[in-house]
Amino acid sequence: MSEATATEEPVTLDTSDVDKYVGKQLVYAEFWDPCNATDIRRWVQAMDYANPLHWDEEFARNSKYGGIVAPQSFTVAMDYGHGCHPSCIGSIPGSHIIFGGEEWWYYGTPVRPGDKLTQERYFTGYKITETGFAGPTMFSDGDTIHRNQHGALVAKERATSIRYLREEANKRAVYGKEARAPKTWTKDELDEVNRLRLEWIKSNREGVSPRFGDVQVGDKLPRRVIGPHSRVTFALECRAHRQNIWGTWRWNPPEGVSDPGLVDAGFADDMTYDFDARKIDPRQGDGLYHGPSSGHINAEKGEKVGMGGTYGYGSSMNAWHVDTIAYWAGHEGYIWHSLTQFRSPAFEGDVTYVDGEVIEKIEKSAYGMPVVKVQTKMTTQDGDTILKGTAEVSLPV
């Protein structure tokens, strides 16, 4: 071992500020206004989810719902912080964050135009793991409980954030820009992507639900394709979150409570919200121009945090998973539980393929009804896996 190696300081994460928040309720923020049908339409447009139940008024009025209703994936757009904020609390000097996965429990209460959700958020803890991406890496969890204006429980989310040191990620350059030039698609390739996309849209546009008794383990869901991803699609995804529209939300901590959501989390100066400046110039806090997520559309900022350029949102990937399964399950189907693990972001220029398969039938479930368990896998045009997920879904018997 060389003297330089022997005396080299180990790379560590300073978790001293994070530790004091474990188990505590935090991040007090809420929207001013109820959602409306246009919010729901904006969401499905950004997620490229062409289910007419969520955007076509005439179709929706003739459905069992009697009008536009939100997809289950829309719940995250009714929340501050893309769902991950309670999982990335406390300052870690020199750090950045990417989203690592989501677990959702749903309680049978749909979100409709006119609903206003409120949230309780808790930082539940973390573990540190050595990764090839950035060395010592924090995997931290935060819970959000969603209720509507009537007090009805809508959903609970457990979000996992991945917090790492920018400098170490850049040294390792796992997603270095030299290896991540966006793919240029030929006309024939794009024609095939569009053909497959339309085929999926037509696969269950009427919302017919398969019967539990007819579904078999090994059944495949119609293949879905999303992309090619671009800075435009990433910007649309960002703006579909109601939080990122100017003036839509407020901080509301109880009197005497210091909310760590308002405190520096260790991000670089050019990746940090300026809440005071936001009062005059709303761009300073809208997430797209300024803030930790601005690297999604700004290649230079993306490179500085070890991502090699522009990249997509974890919350969108989870929505693609939930929406794909919900589309197959139809109007009488319902997702009670969903779990996803993100392996890699969706990068600029890539296409995402979503494949699903029924892997289990459960006659007596914890939800009081038969459910099927569906597994999804998302891959790129090169065959790289970027997400794996499962969901438990009830179907008509």
Contacts in CASP RR format, 6 or more apart in sequence:
PFRMAT RR
TARGET T0000
AUTHOR 0000-0000-0000
METHOD contacts of the structure
MODEL  1
MSEATATEEPVTLDTSDVDKYVGKQLVYAEFWDPCNATDIRRWVQAMDYA
NPLHWDEEFARNSKYGGIVAPQSFTVAMDYGHGCHPSCIGSIPGSHIIFG
GEEWWYYGTPVRPGDKLTQERYFTGYKITETGFAGPTMFSDGDTIHRNQH
GALVAKERATSIRYLREEANKRAVYGKEARAPKTWTKDELDEVNRLRLEW
IKSNREGVSPRFGDVQVGDKLPRRVIGPHSRVTFALECRAHRQNIWGTWR
WNPPEGVSDPGLVDAGFADDMTYDFDARKIDPRQGDGLYHGPSSGHINAE
KGEKVGMGGTYGYGSSMNAWHVDTIAYWAGHEGYIWHSLTQFRSPAFEGD
VTYVDGEVIEKIEKSAYGMPVVKVQTKMTTQDGDTILKGTAEVSLPV
11 135 0 8 1.000
11 136 0 8 1.000
11 165 0 8 1.000
11 168 0 8 1.000
12 136 0 8 1.000
13 92 0 8 1.000
13 95 0 8 1.000
13 128 0 8 1.000
13 136 0 8 1.000
13 137 0 8 1.000
13 138 0 8 1.000
13 163 0 8 1.000
13 165 0 8 1.000
14 92 0 8 1.000
14 93 0 8 1.000
15 92 0 8 1.000
15 126 0 8 1.000
15 128 0 8 1.000
15 138 0 8 1.000
17 90 0 8 1.000
17 91 0 8 1.000
17 92 0 8 1.000
18 89 0 8 1.000
18 90 0 8 1.000
18 91 0 8 1.000
18 92 0 8 1.000
18 126 0 8 1.000
18 138 0 8 1.000
18 140 0 8 1.000
21 89 0 8 1.000
21 90 0 8 1.000
21 123 0 8 1.000
21 260 0 8 1.000
22 123 0 8 1.000
22 124 0 8 1.000
22 125 0 8 1.000
22 126 0 8 1.000
23 122 0 8 1.000
23 123 0 8 1.000
23 124 0 8 1.000
23 125 0 8 1.000
24 122 0 8 1.000
24 123 0 8 1.000
25 120 0 8 1.000
25 121 0 8 1.000
25 122 0 8 1.000
26 86 0 8 1.000
26 89 0 8 1.000
26 121 0 8 1.000
26 122 0 8 1.000
26 123 0 8 1.000
26 259 0 8 1.000
26 260 0 8 1.000
26 261 0 8 1.000
27 80 0 8 1.000
27 85 0 8 1.000
27 86 0 8 1.000
27 89 0 8 1.000
27 121 0 8 1.000
27 259 0 8 1.000
27 260 0 8 1.000
27 261 0 8 1.000
28 121 0 8 1.000
28 251 0 8 1.000
28 252 0 8 1.000
28 253 0 8 1.000
28 254 0 8 1.000
28 257 0 8 1.000
28 259 0 8 1.000
29 80 0 8 1.000
29 81 0 8 1.000
29 85 0 8 1.000
29 119 0 8 1.000
29 249 0 8 1.000
29 250 0 8 1.000
29 251 0 8 1.000
29 252 0 8 1.000
30 80 0 8 1.000
30 118 0 8 1.000
30 119 0 8 1.000
30 249 0 8 1.000
30 250 0 8 1.000
30 252 0 8 1.000
31 78 0 8 1.000
31 80 0 8 1.000
31 116 0 8 1.000
31 117 0 8 1.000
31 242 0 8 1.000
31 243 0 8 1.000
31 248 0 8 1.000
31 249 0 8 1.000
32 247 0 8 1.000
32 248 0 8 1.000
32 249 0 8 1.000
32 250 0 8 1.000
33 116 0 8 1.000
33 248 0 8 1.000
34 113 0 8 1.000
34 114 0 8 1.000
34 115 0 8 1.000
34 116 0 8 1.000
34 149 0 8 1.000
35 70 0 8 1.000
35 78 0 8 1.000
35 111 0 8 1.000
35 113 0 8 1.000
35 114 0 8 1.000
35 115 0 8 1.000
35 116 0 8 1.000
35 242 0 8 1.000
36 113 0 8 1.000
36 114 0 8 1.000
37 57 0 8 1.000
37 68 0 8 1.000
37 113 0 8 1.000
39 77 0 8 1.000
39 113 0 8 1.000
39 242 0 8 1.000
40 54 0 8 1.000
40 55 0 8 1.000
40 68 0 8 1.000
40 69 0 8 1.000
40 70 0 8 1.000
40 71 0 8 1.000
40 74 0 8 1.000
40 111 0 8 1.000
40 113 0 8 1.000
41 54 0 8 1.000
41 55 0 8 1.000
41 68 0 8 1.000
42 239 0 8 1.000
42 240 0 8 1.000
43 54 0 8 1.000
43 70 0 8 1.000
43 71 0 8 1.000
43 73 0 8 1.000
43 74 0 8 1.000
43 77 0 8 1.000
43 240 0 8 1.000
44 50 0 8 1.000
44 51 0 8 1.000
44 54 0 8 1.000
44 55 0 8 1.000
44 71 0 8 1.000
44 74 0 8 1.000
44 323 0 8 1.000
45 55 0 8 1.000
45 236 0 8 1.000
45 240 0 8 1.000
46 233 0 8 1.000
46 236 0 8 1.000
46 237 0 8 1.000
46 239 0 8 1.000
46 240 0 8 1.000
46 316 0 8 1.000
47 73 0 8 1.000
47 237 0 8 1.000
47 240 0 8 1.000
47 316 0 8 1.000
47 319 0 8 1.000
47 320 0 8 1.000
47 323 0 8 1.000
48 197 0 8 1.000
48 226 0 8 1.000
48 227 0 8 1.000
48 233 0 8 1.000
49 71 0 8 1.000
49 73 0 8 1.000
49 319 0 8 1.000
49 323 0 8 1.000
49 327 0 8 1.000
50 201 0 8 1.000
50 205 0 8 1.000
51 71 0 8 1.000
51 205 0 8 1.000
51 207 0 8 1.000
51 323 0 8 1.000
51 326 0 8 1.000
51 327 0 8 1.000
52 59 0 8 1.000
52 60 0 8 1.000
52 205 0 8 1.000
53 59 0 8 1.000
53 60 0 8 1.000
53 63 0 8 1.000
53 65 0 8 1.000
53 68 0 8 1.000
53 69 0 8 1.000
53 71 0 8 1.000
53 207 0 8 1.000
53 331 0 8 1.000
54 60 0 8 1.000
54 68 0 8 1.000
54 69 0 8 1.000
54 70 0 8 1.000
54 71 0 8 1.000
54 74 0 8 1.000
55 68 0 8 1.000
57 67 0 8 1.000
57 68 0 8 1.000
60 66 0 8 1.000
60 67 0 8 1.000
60 68 0 8 1.000
60 69 0 8 1.000
61 67 0 8 1.000
63 331 0 8 1.000
64 331 0 8 1.000
64 332 0 8 1.000
65 110 0 8 1.000
65 112 0 8 1.000
65 331 0 8 1.000
68 112 0 8 1.000
68 113 0 8 1.000
69 110 0 8 1.000
69 111 0 8 1.000
69 112 0 8 1.000
70 110 0 8 1.000
70 111 0 8 1.000
70 112 0 8 1.000
71 319 0 8 1.000
71 322 0 8 1.000
71 323 0 8 1.000
71 326 0 8 1.000
72 104 0 8 1.000
72 106 0 8 1.000
72 110 0 8 1.000
72 155 0 8 1.000
72 322 0 8 1.000
72 326 0 8 1.000
72 334 0 8 1.000
72 335 0 8 1.000
73 318 0 8 1.000
73 319 0 8 1.000
73 322 0 8 1.000
73 323 0 8 1.000
73 326 0 8 1.000
74 111 0 8 1.000
75 104 0 8 1.000
75 106 0 8 1.000
75 111 0 8 1.000
75 117 0 8 1.000
75 146 0 8 1.000
75 154 0 8 1.000
75 155 0 8 1.000
75 157 0 8 1.000
76 82 0 8 1.000
76 83 0 8 1.000
76 102 0 8 1.000
76 157 0 8 1.000
76 241 0 8 1.000
76 315 0 8 1.000
76 318 0 8 1.000
76 319 0 8 1.000
77 240 0 8 1.000
77 241 0 8 1.000
77 242 0 8 1.000
77 243 0 8 1.000
78 111 0 8 1.000
78 115 0 8 1.000
78 117 0 8 1.000
78 146 0 8 1.000
78 242 0 8 1.000
79 117 0 8 1.000
79 119 0 8 1.000
79 144 0 8 1.000
79 146 0 8 1.000
79 157 0 8 1.000
79 243 0 8 1.000
80 119 0 8 1.000
80 243 0 8 1.000
80 249 0 8 1.000
81 241 0 8 1.000
81 243 0 8 1.000
82 99 0 8 1.000
82 241 0 8 1.000
82 243 0 8 1.000
82 293 0 8 1.000
82 313 0 8 1.000
82 314 0 8 1.000
82 315 0 8 1.000
83 102 0 8 1.000
83 144 0 8 1.000
83 157 0 8 1.000
83 159 0 8 1.000
83 315 0 8 1.000
84 97 0 8 1.000
84 99 0 8 1.000
84 142 0 8 1.000
84 159 0 8 1.000
84 161 0 8 1.000
84 315 0 8 1.000
85 121 0 8 1.000
85 261 0 8 1.000
86 121 0 8 1.000
86 122 0 8 1.000
86 123 0 8 1.000
86 142 0 8 1.000
86 143 0 8 1.000
86 144 0 8 1.000
86 159 0 8 1.000
87 123 0 8 1.000
87 124 0 8 1.000
87 140 0 8 1.000
87 141 0 8 1.000
87 142 0 8 1.000
87 159 0 8 1.000
87 160 0 8 1.000
87 161 0 8 1.000
88 97 0 8 1.000
88 140 0 8 1.000
88 161 0 8 1.000
88 163 0 8 1.000
88 265 0 8 1.000
89 123 0 8 1.000
89 140 0 8 1.000
89 260 0 8 1.000
89 261 0 8 1.000
89 265 0 8 1.000
90 260 0 8 1.000
90 263 0 8 1.000
90 265 0 8 1.000
90 266 0 8 1.000
91 263 0 8 1.000
91 264 0 8 1.000
91 265 0 8 1.000
91 266 0 8 1.000
92 138 0 8 1.000
92 163 0 8 1.000
92 165 0 8 1.000
92 265 0 8 1.000
92 266 0 8 1.000
93 266 0 8 1.000
94 165 0 8 1.000
94 166 0 8 1.000
94 167 0 8 1.000
94 266 0 8 1.000
94 267 0 8 1.000
94 268 0 8 1.000
95 163 0 8 1.000
95 164 0 8 1.000
95 165 0 8 1.000
95 166 0 8 1.000
95 265 0 8 1.000
95 266 0 8 1.000
95 267 0 8 1.000
96 163 0 8 1.000
96 164 0 8 1.000
96 166 0 8 1.000
96 169 0 8 1.000
96 267 0 8 1.000
96 268 0 8 1.000
96 271 0 8 1.000
96 292 0 8 1.000
96 305 0 8 1.000
96 306 0 8 1.000
97 161 0 8 1.000
97 162 0 8 1.000
97 163 0 8 1.000
97 164 0 8 1.000
97 265 0 8 1.000
97 267 0 8 1.000
97 292 0 8 1.000
98 161 0 8 1.000
98 162 0 8 1.000
98 164 0 8 1.000
98 307 0 8 1.000
98 314 0 8 1.000
98 342 0 8 1.000
98 345 0 8 1.000
99 159 0 8 1.000
99 160 0 8 1.000
99 161 0 8 1.000
99 162 0 8 1.000
99 313 0 8 1.000
99 314 0 8 1.000
99 315 0 8 1.000
99 342 0 8 1.000
100 139 0 8 1.000
100 160 0 8 1.000
100 161 0 8 1.000
100 162 0 8 1.000
100 314 0 8 1.000
100 341 0 8 1.000
100 342 0 8 1.000
101 159 0 8 1.000
101 160 0 8 1.000
101 314 0 8 1.000
101 318 0 8 1.000
101 340 0 8 1.000
101 341 0 8 1.000
101 342 0 8 1.000
102 157 0 8 1.000
102 158 0 8 1.000
102 159 0 8 1.000
102 160 0 8 1.000
102 314 0 8 1.000
102 315 0 8 1.000
102 318 0 8 1.000
102 338 0 8 1.000
102 339 0 8 1.000
102 340 0 8 1.000
103 157 0 8 1.000
103 158 0 8 1.000
103 337 0 8 1.000
103 338 0 8 1.000
103 339 0 8 1.000
103 340 0 8 1.000
104 155 0 8 1.000
104 156 0 8 1.000
104 157 0 8 1.000
104 158 0 8 1.000
104 318 0 8 1.000
104 322 0 8 1.000
104 335 0 8 1.000
104 337 0 8 1.000
104 338 0 8 1.000
104 339 0 8 1.000
105 155 0 8 1.000
105 156 0 8 1.000
105 336 0 8 1.000
105 337 0 8 1.000
106 154 0 8 1.000
106 155 0 8 1.000
106 334 0 8 1.000
106 335 0 8 1.000
106 336 0 8 1.000
106 337 0 8 1.000
106 338 0 8 1.000
107 152 0 8 1.000
107 153 0 8 1.000
107 154 0 8 1.000
107 155 0 8 1.000
107 156 0 8 1.000
108 154 0 8 1.000
108 334 0 8 1.000
108 336 0 8 1.000
109 148 0 8 1.000
109 152 0 8 1.000
109 153 0 8 1.000
109 154 0 8 1.000
111 117 0 8 1.000
111 148 0 8 1.000
111 154 0 8 1.000
115 148 0 8 1.000
115 149 0 8 1.000
116 148 0 8 1.000
116 149 0 8 1.000
117 146 0 8 1.000
117 147 0 8 1.000
117 148 0 8 1.000
117 149 0 8 1.000
117 154 0 8 1.000
118 146 0 8 1.000
118 147 0 8 1.000
118 149 0 8 1.000
119 144 0 8 1.000
119 145 0 8 1.000
119 146 0 8 1.000
119 147 0 8 1.000
120 144 0 8 1.000
120 145 0 8 1.000
121 142 0 8 1.000
121 143 0 8 1.000
121 144 0 8 1.000
121 145 0 8 1.000
122 142 0 8 1.000
122 143 0 8 1.000
123 140 0 8 1.000
123 141 0 8 1.000
123 142 0 8 1.000
124 141 0 8 1.000
124 142 0 8 1.000
124 143 0 8 1.000
124 158 0 8 1.000
125 140 0 8 1.000
125 141 0 8 1.000
125 142 0 8 1.000
126 138 0 8 1.000
126 139 0 8 1.000
126 140 0 8 1.000
126 141 0 8 1.000
127 138 0 8 1.000
127 139 0 8 1.000
128 136 0 8 1.000
128 137 0 8 1.000
128 138 0 8 1.000
128 139 0 8 1.000
129 136 0 8 1.000
129 137 0 8 1.000
129 139 0 8 1.000
130 136 0 8 1.000
130 137 0 8 1.000
131 137 0 8 1.000
131 164 0 8 1.000
132 172 0 8 1.000
132 174 0 8 1.000
133 164 0 8 1.000
133 169 0 8 1.000
133 172 0 8 1.000
133 174 0 8 1.000
133 175 0 8 1.000
134 164 0 8 1.000
134 165 0 8 1.000
134 168 0 8 1.000
134 169 0 8 1.000
134 172 0 8 1.000
135 164 0 8 1.000
135 165 0 8 1.000
135 168 0 8 1.000
135 172 0 8 1.000
136 164 0 8 1.000
136 165 0 8 1.000
136 168 0 8 1.000
137 162 0 8 1.000
137 163 0 8 1.000
137 164 0 8 1.000
138 161 0 8 1.000
138 162 0 8 1.000
138 163 0 8 1.000
138 164 0 8 1.000
139 160 0 8 1.000
139 161 0 8 1.000
139 162 0 8 1.000
140 160 0 8 1.000
140 161 0 8 1.000
140 163 0 8 1.000
141 158 0 8 1.000
141 159 0 8 1.000
141 160 0 8 1.000
141 161 0 8 1.000
142 158 0 8 1.000
142 159 0 8 1.000
142 160 0 8 1.000
142 161 0 8 1.000
143 156 0 8 1.000
143 157 0 8 1.000
143 158 0 8 1.000
143 159 0 8 1.000
144 156 0 8 1.000
144 157 0 8 1.000
144 159 0 8 1.000
145 153 0 8 1.000
145 155 0 8 1.000
145 156 0 8 1.000
146 153 0 8 1.000
146 154 0 8 1.000
146 155 0 8 1.000
146 156 0 8 1.000
146 157 0 8 1.000
147 153 0 8 1.000
147 154 0 8 1.000
148 154 0 8 1.000
166 268 0 8 1.000
166 304 0 8 1.000
166 305 0 8 1.000
166 306 0 8 1.000
169 305 0 8 1.000
169 306 0 8 1.000
170 304 0 8 1.000
170 306 0 8 1.000
173 179 0 8 1.000
173 306 0 8 1.000
173 308 0 8 1.000
174 306 0 8 1.000
175 306 0 8 1.000
175 307 0 8 1.000
175 308 0 8 1.000
175 309 0 8 1.000
175 311 0 8 1.000
175 344 0 8 1.000
175 347 0 8 1.000
176 303 0 8 1.000
176 306 0 8 1.000
176 308 0 8 1.000
177 299 0 8 1.000
177 303 0 8 1.000
177 308 0 8 1.000
177 309 0 8 1.000
180 308 0 8 1.000
180 309 0 8 1.000
180 347 0 8 1.000
182 347 0 8 1.000
182 348 0 8 1.000
182 349 0 8 1.000
182 350 0 8 1.000
183 228 0 8 1.000
183 349 0 8 1.000
183 350 0 8 1.000
183 381 0 8 1.000
185 193 0 8 1.000
185 228 0 8 1.000
185 349 0 8 1.000
185 351 0 8 1.000
190 228 0 8 1.000
193 225 0 8 1.000
193 227 0 8 1.000
193 228 0 8 1.000
193 351 0 8 1.000
196 223 0 8 1.000
196 224 0 8 1.000
196 225 0 8 1.000
197 224 0 8 1.000
197 225 0 8 1.000
197 226 0 8 1.000
199 222 0 8 1.000
200 222 0 8 1.000
200 223 0 8 1.000
200 224 0 8 1.000
200 225 0 8 1.000
200 327 0 8 1.000
203 222 0 8 1.000
203 327 0 8 1.000
203 328 0 8 1.000
204 222 0 8 1.000
204 327 0 8 1.000
204 328 0 8 1.000
204 330 0 8 1.000
207 327 0 8 1.000
207 330 0 8 1.000
207 331 0 8 1.000
208 330 0 8 1.000
208 331 0 8 1.000
209 329 0 8 1.000
209 330 0 8 1.000
209 331 0 8 1.000
209 332 0 8 1.000
209 333 0 8 1.000
209 395 0 8 1.000
209 396 0 8 1.000
210 328 0 8 1.000
210 329 0 8 1.000
210 395 0 8 1.000
211 395 0 8 1.000
211 396 0 8 1.000
211 397 0 8 1.000
212 361 0 8 1.000
212 370 0 8 1.000
212 372 0 8 1.000
212 394 0 8 1.000
212 395 0 8 1.000
212 396 0 8 1.000
212 397 0 8 1.000
213 397 0 8 1.000
215 358 0 8 1.000
215 361 0 8 1.000
215 372 0 8 1.000
215 395 0 8 1.000
216 358 0 8 1.000
216 361 0 8 1.000
217 358 0 8 1.000
217 359 0 8 1.000
217 360 0 8 1.000
217 361 0 8 1.000
218 357 0 8 1.000
218 358 0 8 1.000
218 359 0 8 1.000
219 357 0 8 1.000
219 358 0 8 1.000
220 355 0 8 1.000
220 356 0 8 1.000
220 357 0 8 1.000
221 324 0 8 1.000
221 325 0 8 1.000
221 328 0 8 1.000
221 355 0 8 1.000
221 356 0 8 1.000
221 357 0 8 1.000
221 358 0 8 1.000
221 374 0 8 1.000
221 376 0 8 1.000
222 328 0 8 1.000
223 353 0 8 1.000
223 354 0 8 1.000
223 355 0 8 1.000
224 320 0 8 1.000
224 324 0 8 1.000
224 353 0 8 1.000
224 354 0 8 1.000
225 351 0 8 1.000
225 352 0 8 1.000
225 353 0 8 1.000
225 354 0 8 1.000
226 320 0 8 1.000
226 346 0 8 1.000
226 351 0 8 1.000
226 352 0 8 1.000
226 354 0 8 1.000
227 233 0 8 1.000
227 349 0 8 1.000
227 350 0 8 1.000
227 351 0 8 1.000
227 352 0 8 1.000
228 349 0 8 1.000
228 350 0 8 1.000
228 351 0 8 1.000
229 312 0 8 1.000
229 346 0 8 1.000
229 347 0 8 1.000
229 348 0 8 1.000
229 349 0 8 1.000
229 350 0 8 1.000
229 351 0 8 1.000
229 352 0 8 1.000
230 348 0 8 1.000
230 349 0 8 1.000
231 297 0 8 1.000
231 310 0 8 1.000
231 348 0 8 1.000
234 296 0 8 1.000
234 297 0 8 1.000
234 310 0 8 1.000
234 311 0 8 1.000
234 312 0 8 1.000
234 313 0 8 1.000
234 348 0 8 1.000
235 288 0 8 1.000
235 297 0 8 1.000
237 312 0 8 1.000
237 313 0 8 1.000
237 315 0 8 1.000
237 316 0 8 1.000
238 244 0 8 1.000
238 287 0 8 1.000
238 288 0 8 1.000
238 293 0 8 1.000
238 296 0 8 1.000
238 297 0 8 1.000
238 313 0 8 1.000
239 245 0 8 1.000
239 288 0 8 1.000
241 315 0 8 1.000
242 248 0 8 1.000
242 249 0 8 1.000
243 249 0 8 1.000
244 286 0 8 1.000
244 287 0 8 1.000
244 288 0 8 1.000
245 286 0 8 1.000
246 282 0 8 1.000
246 286 0 8 1.000
247 282 0 8 1.000
251 259 0 8 1.000
251 262 0 8 1.000
253 259 0 8 1.000
262 275 0 8 1.000
264 272 0 8 1.000
265 272 0 8 1.000
265 292 0 8 1.000
266 272 0 8 1.000
267 291 0 8 1.000
267 292 0 8 1.000
268 304 0 8 1.000
268 305 0 8 1.000
270 294 0 8 1.000
270 301 0 8 1.000
270 304 0 8 1.000
271 291 0 8 1.000
271 292 0 8 1.000
271 294 0 8 1.000
271 295 0 8 1.000
271 301 0 8 1.000
271 304 0 8 1.000
271 305 0 8 1.000
272 290 0 8 1.000
272 291 0 8 1.000
272 292 0 8 1.000
273 284 0 8 1.000
273 285 0 8 1.000
273 287 0 8 1.000
273 290 0 8 1.000
273 291 0 8 1.000
273 292 0 8 1.000
274 284 0 8 1.000
274 285 0 8 1.000
274 290 0 8 1.000
275 284 0 8 1.000
275 285 0 8 1.000
277 284 0 8 1.000
277 285 0 8 1.000
278 284 0 8 1.000
278 285 0 8 1.000
278 286 0 8 1.000
283 289 0 8 1.000
283 290 0 8 1.000
284 290 0 8 1.000
285 291 0 8 1.000
287 293 0 8 1.000
287 294 0 8 1.000
288 294 0 8 1.000
288 297 0 8 1.000
293 313 0 8 1.000
294 301 0 8 1.000
295 301 0 8 1.000
295 302 0 8 1.000
295 305 0 8 1.000
295 307 0 8 1.000
295 309 0 8 1.000
295 310 0 8 1.000
295 311 0 8 1.000
296 302 0 8 1.000
296 310 0 8 1.000
296 311 0 8 1.000
296 312 0 8 1.000
296 313 0 8 1.000
297 310 0 8 1.000
298 310 0 8 1.000
299 308 0 8 1.000
299 309 0 8 1.000
299 310 0 8 1.000
299 348 0 8 1.000
300 309 0 8 1.000
302 308 0 8 1.000
302 309 0 8 1.000
302 310 0 8 1.000
302 311 0 8 1.000
303 309 0 8 1.000
307 345 0 8 1.000
309 347 0 8 1.000
309 348 0 8 1.000
310 347 0 8 1.000
310 348 0 8 1.000
311 345 0 8 1.000
311 346 0 8 1.000
311 347 0 8 1.000
311 348 0 8 1.000
312 345 0 8 1.000
312 346 0 8 1.000
312 347 0 8 1.000
313 345 0 8 1.000
314 342 0 8 1.000
314 345 0 8 1.000
316 346 0 8 1.000
317 340 0 8 1.000
317 342 0 8 1.000
317 345 0 8 1.000
317 346 0 8 1.000
317 352 0 8 1.000
317 378 0 8 1.000
317 386 0 8 1.000
317 387 0 8 1.000
318 338 0 8 1.000
318 340 0 8 1.000
320 352 0 8 1.000
320 354 0 8 1.000
320 378 0 8 1.000
321 338 0 8 1.000
321 340 0 8 1.000
321 354 0 8 1.000
321 376 0 8 1.000
321 378 0 8 1.000
321 387 0 8 1.000
321 389 0 8 1.000
321 391 0 8 1.000
322 335 0 8 1.000
322 338 0 8 1.000
322 391 0 8 1.000
324 354 0 8 1.000
324 356 0 8 1.000
324 376 0 8 1.000
325 335 0 8 1.000
325 338 0 8 1.000
325 356 0 8 1.000
325 374 0 8 1.000
325 376 0 8 1.000
325 391 0 8 1.000
325 393 0 8 1.000
326 333 0 8 1.000
326 335 0 8 1.000
328 374 0 8 1.000
329 335 0 8 1.000
329 393 0 8 1.000
329 395 0 8 1.000
332 395 0 8 1.000
332 396 0 8 1.000
333 393 0 8 1.000
333 394 0 8 1.000
333 395 0 8 1.000
333 396 0 8 1.000
334 393 0 8 1.000
334 394 0 8 1.000
335 391 0 8 1.000
335 392 0 8 1.000
335 393 0 8 1.000
336 365 0 8 1.000
336 367 0 8 1.000
336 371 0 8 1.000
336 392 0 8 1.000
336 393 0 8 1.000
336 394 0 8 1.000
337 367 0 8 1.000
337 391 0 8 1.000
337 392 0 8 1.000
338 389 0 8 1.000
338 390 0 8 1.000
338 391 0 8 1.000
338 392 0 8 1.000
339 389 0 8 1.000
339 390 0 8 1.000
339 391 0 8 1.000
340 387 0 8 1.000
340 388 0 8 1.000
340 389 0 8 1.000
341 387 0 8 1.000
341 388 0 8 1.000
341 389 0 8 1.000
342 386 0 8 1.000
342 387 0 8 1.000
343 385 0 8 1.000
343 386 0 8 1.000
343 387 0 8 1.000
343 388 0 8 1.000
344 384 0 8 1.000
344 385 0 8 1.000
344 386 0 8 1.000
345 386 0 8 1.000
346 352 0 8 1.000
346 380 0 8 1.000
346 386 0 8 1.000
350 380 0 8 1.000
350 381 0 8 1.000
351 380 0 8 1.000
351 381 0 8 1.000
352 378 0 8 1.000
352 379 0 8 1.000
352 380 0 8 1.000
352 386 0 8 1.000
353 378 0 8 1.000
353 379 0 8 1.000
353 380 0 8 1.000
353 381 0 8 1.000
354 376 0 8 1.000
354 377 0 8 1.000
354 378 0 8 1.000
355 376 0 8 1.000
355 377 0 8 1.000
355 378 0 8 1.000
355 379 0 8 1.000
356 374 0 8 1.000
356 375 0 8 1.000
356 376 0 8 1.000
356 377 0 8 1.000
357 374 0 8 1.000
357 375 0 8 1.000
358 372 0 8 1.000
358 373 0 8 1.000
358 374 0 8 1.000
358 375 0 8 1.000
359 373 0 8 1.000
359 374 0 8 1.000
359 375 0 8 1.000
359 390 0 8 1.000
360 372 0 8 1.000
360 373 0 8 1.000
361 370 0 8 1.000
361 371 0 8 1.000
361 372 0 8 1.000
361 373 0 8 1.000
362 370 0 8 1.000
362 371 0 8 1.000
362 372 0 8 1.000
362 373 0 8 1.000
362 392 0 8 1.000
363 370 0 8 1.000
364 370 0 8 1.000
365 371 0 8 1.000
365 392 0 8 1.000
365 394 0 8 1.000
367 392 0 8 1.000
367 394 0 8 1.000
369 394 0 8 1.000
369 397 0 8 1.000
370 394 0 8 1.000
370 395 0 8 1.000
370 397 0 8 1.000
371 392 0 8 1.000
371 393 0 8 1.000
371 394 0 8 1.000
371 395 0 8 1.000
372 392 0 8 1.000
372 393 0 8 1.000
372 395 0 8 1.000
373 390 0 8 1.000
373 391 0 8 1.000
373 392 0 8 1.000
373 393 0 8 1.000
374 390 0 8 1.000
374 391 0 8 1.000
374 392 0 8 1.000
374 393 0 8 1.000
375 388 0 8 1.000
375 389 0 8 1.000
375 390 0 8 1.000
376 387 0 8 1.000
376 388 0 8 1.000
376 389 0 8 1.000
376 390 0 8 1.000
376 391 0 8 1.000
377 385 0 8 1.000
377 387 0 8 1.000
377 388 0 8 1.000
377 389 0 8 1.000
378 385 0 8 1.000
378 386 0 8 1.000
378 387 0 8 1.000
378 388 0 8 1.000
379 385 0 8 1.000
379 386 0 8 1.000
380 386 0 8 1.000
END
